[in-house]
Amino acid sequence: MADRTTSSITIGADRSTIMTVIADFGAYPEWAGQVKSAQVLSTGPDGRPERVRFVLDAGVISDEYSLAYTWHGDESVDWTVAEGGKMVSGLTGSYRLAESAGGTEVTYELAVDLKVPMIGMIKRKAEKVIIDTALKGLKKRVESA
């Protein structure tokens, strides 16, 4: 994985509330624009999902793949590709949650590797669209609950 795309947003809620929304993968199609479906395949001893199958349509990056998740309490969650799809060969990312004035700062980091050649600038733009849409959707979802 080479370049990573990162962005942050402040959400008016505590880390636990935000992590609960992040862990509710079945609801992703309602707020994470490019996620068409998300199915939990297995859960860990803490009850949080460990492996999730996604169908993604983010324009130039459209695929079906599985991600493996590692949870670190309500501070962060990391993921990596468990089973690639037709386009996605590698995918790593994380949400990092830090208390801040007015709520919680959520930082989303993402790196996608594709099986098909793609100009780096276009790939990073797609990553940025995925991140920005997810962060705005997460903020709206949490704050409207």
C-alpha positions as CSV (number, residue, x, y, z in Angstrom):
1,M,0.0,0.0,0.0
2,A,1.5,3.3,-1.0
3,D,-0.4,6.5,-0.7
4,R,-3.1,6.9,1.9
5,T,-6.0,9.4,1.9
6,T,-7.0,10.9,5.2
7,S,-9.7,13.3,6.3
8,S,-11.3,14.3,9.6
9,I,-14.6,15.7,10.9
10,T,-15.9,16.7,14.3
11,I,-19.1,15.0,15.4
12,G,-21.3,16.2,18.3
13,A,-21.4,12.9,20.2
14,D,-19.2,10.7,22.4
15,R,-16.9,8.0,21.1
16,S,-19.1,5.2,22.2
17,T,-22.1,6.5,20.3
18,I,-20.1,7.0,17.2
19,M,-18.5,3.5,17.4
20,T,-21.9,2.0,17.7
21,V,-23.0,3.6,14.4
22,I,-19.7,2.5,12.8
23,A,-20.2,-1.1,13.9
24,D,-23.8,-1.2,12.5
25,F,-22.8,-2.4,9.1
26,G,-26.3,-3.4,8.0
27,A,-27.2,0.3,8.1
28,Y,-24.3,1.5,5.9
29,P,-26.4,1.6,2.7
30,E,-28.6,4.2,4.5
31,W,-25.7,6.7,5.2
32,A,-22.5,5.6,3.4
33,G,-23.4,6.6,-0.1
34,Q,-21.2,4.2,-2.1
35,V,-22.0,1.1,0.0
36,K,-24.8,-0.8,-1.7
37,S,-24.9,-3.6,0.8
38,A,-22.9,-4.8,3.9
39,Q,-23.3,-8.3,5.4
40,V,-21.6,-9.3,8.7
41,L,-20.0,-12.7,8.1
42,S,-18.6,-13.2,11.7
43,T,-18.4,-11.4,15.0
44,G,-15.7,-11.4,17.7
45,P,-16.0,-12.2,21.4
46,D,-17.0,-8.5,22.1
47,G,-20.0,-8.8,19.7
48,R,-18.5,-6.5,17.2
49,P,-18.1,-7.6,13.5
50,E,-14.8,-9.2,12.6
51,R,-15.5,-9.9,8.9
52,V,-17.9,-8.1,6.6
53,R,-18.8,-8.5,3.0
54,F,-19.4,-5.3,1.0
55,V,-20.8,-4.4,-2.4
56,L,-19.4,-1.0,-3.3
57,D,-20.2,1.3,-6.2
58,A,-17.9,4.4,-6.1
59,G,-17.9,5.2,-9.8
60,V,-14.4,4.1,-10.9
61,I,-14.2,1.6,-8.0
62,S,-17.1,-0.8,-8.1
63,D,-16.6,-4.2,-6.5
64,E,-17.6,-6.9,-4.0
65,Y,-15.1,-7.9,-1.3
66,S,-14.7,-8.8,2.4
67,L,-12.9,-6.8,5.1
68,A,-11.5,-8.1,8.4
69,Y,-11.9,-5.7,11.3
70,T,-9.8,-5.1,14.5
71,W,-11.5,-3.1,17.2
72,H,-9.6,-1.1,19.8
73,G,-12.4,-0.2,22.3
74,D,-14.1,3.0,21.3
75,E,-10.8,4.7,20.3
76,S,-10.3,3.1,16.9
77,V,-11.1,0.4,14.4
78,D,-8.8,-0.9,11.6
79,W,-9.6,-3.0,8.6
80,T,-7.9,-4.8,5.8
81,V,-9.1,-6.8,2.8
82,A,-9.8,-10.4,3.8
83,E,-11.0,-11.4,0.3
84,G,-10.5,-9.2,-2.7
85,G,-12.9,-8.8,-5.5
86,K,-12.6,-8.3,-9.2
87,M,-11.0,-4.8,-8.9
88,V,-9.9,-4.5,-5.3
89,S,-6.7,-6.3,-4.4
90,G,-5.9,-4.5,-1.2
91,L,-7.7,-2.2,1.1
92,T,-6.7,-0.9,4.5
93,G,-8.3,1.8,6.5
94,S,-9.1,3.0,9.9
95,Y,-11.4,5.3,12.0
96,R,-9.6,7.0,14.8
97,L,-11.8,8.8,17.4
98,A,-10.4,11.5,19.7
99,E,-12.3,13.7,22.2
100,S,-12.3,17.3,21.1
101,A,-14.0,20.6,21.9
102,G,-17.6,20.2,20.8
103,G,-17.6,16.4,20.5
104,T,-15.3,13.8,18.9
105,E,-12.9,14.3,16.1
106,V,-13.2,11.3,13.7
107,T,-10.3,10.7,11.4
108,Y,-10.8,8.3,8.5
109,E,-7.7,6.9,6.7
110,L,-8.0,4.8,3.5
111,A,-5.6,3.1,1.0
112,V,-7.0,1.1,-1.9
113,D,-4.9,-1.1,-4.2
114,L,-6.6,-2.2,-7.5
115,K,-6.0,-5.1,-9.8
116,V,-6.5,-2.8,-12.8
117,P,-4.1,0.0,-13.6
118,M,-5.4,3.4,-12.6
119,I,-3.8,6.8,-12.6
120,G,-2.8,7.6,-9.0
121,M,-4.6,10.9,-9.1
122,I,-7.9,9.3,-10.1
123,K,-7.6,6.6,-7.5
124,R,-6.9,9.2,-4.7
125,K,-9.9,11.2,-5.9
126,A,-12.1,8.1,-5.6
127,E,-10.7,7.4,-2.1
128,K,-11.4,11.1,-1.1
129,V,-15.0,10.8,-2.4
130,I,-15.5,7.6,-0.4
131,I,-14.0,9.2,2.8
132,D,-15.8,12.5,2.5
133,T,-19.1,10.9,1.8
134,A,-18.6,8.4,4.7
135,L,-17.6,11.1,7.2
136,K,-20.5,13.5,6.3
137,G,-22.9,10.5,6.3
138,L,-21.6,9.3,9.7
139,K,-21.9,12.8,11.2
140,K,-25.5,13.2,9.9
141,R,-26.4,9.7,11.1
142,V,-25.0,10.1,14.6
143,E,-26.2,13.7,15.2
144,S,-29.8,12.9,14.0
145,A,-30.2,9.9,16.2
